[in-house]
Amino acid sequence: MSTAARKTIVVIGAGPGLGLSVAHRFGREGYAVALVSRSADRHPGYVASLAEAGIEAAGFAADVHDRDRLHGALDEIAERFGTIDVVYYGPGAADPSAWPEPITETTQAQAREAMELLYPAIDVVAKVLPGMLARGEGGLLFAGGLSAVMPMPALGGLALASAALRNYGLTLNAALAEQGVYAGNLIIGGLIERGDIYQLVASQPERFGDQIRSLDPDALADGAWELFAKRDRPETTFSAF
């Protein structure tokens, strides 16, 4: 497929769970895939699995909290693939074993730290949206937690950040509705199978218990594609609770 005809999805937060499932789902629809995560260590395996499915892909290392490097990676992706047509934003925790303080003990500093989830999303949109608007088409998909819509006191500052990210996606959806660019949210309640946090929890039943509330990343990826393709609602919710 020529560069002019091919569309590209950027998967920010490319891990073994939902990120890779989203890559495969959009790849089946003819998209080339740019994988972005903090480390390039696992990219060769991901790229190989996509290649086996006939999907063109490449990996790019960038921490979303390093604005210059993140923008540099997006520039490299645009140079490699021609356009950035869809962005999936779902970076994982830097330390999956770190747990937040409950909301009754959340400090201002902890709330500010949690909100660092939102700011890179805004940076990404600022970088890619002008091109989408110029072409009159595109998509922005944000993955957030169930605490955005349901009180979950144990998640503390993360609940605040999830709500902010959700509102950002909803407001973008309203702003872009007549301009050909779709923005939508995946609201996720439960551990995502094959993901790093799921694997951590499953490996320590003595700490977390053996009753894991989990979700199939392939089903979530189907939901992401349906949101983008149908554009009939601004979000969809998946909950194991």
Sequence and secondary structure as in RCSB ss.txt:
>XXXX:A:sequence
MSTAARKTIVVIGAGPGLGLSVAHRFGREGYAVALVSRSADRHPGYVASLAEAGIEAAGFAADVHDRDRLHGALD
EIAERFGTIDVVYYGPGAADPSAWPEPITETTQAQAREAMELLYPAIDVVAKVLPGMLARGEGGLLFAGGLSAVM
PMPALGGLALASAALRNYGLTLNAALAEQGVYAGNLIIGGLIERGDIYQLVASQPERFGDQIRSLDPDALADGAW
ELFAKRDRPETTFSAF
>XXXX:A:secstr
  TTT  EEEEES  TTHHHHHHHHHHHTT EEEEEES STTHHHHHHHHHHTT  EEEEE  TT HHHHHHHHH
HHHHHHS   EEEE    SSTT     GGG  HHHHHHHGGGHHHHHHHHHHHHHHHHHHT EEEEEEEEGGGTS
  GGGTHHHHHHHHHHHHHHHHHHHHTTTTEEEEEEEEESEETTSHHHHHHHT HHHH S   EE HHHHHHHHH
HHHHH  SSEEEEE  
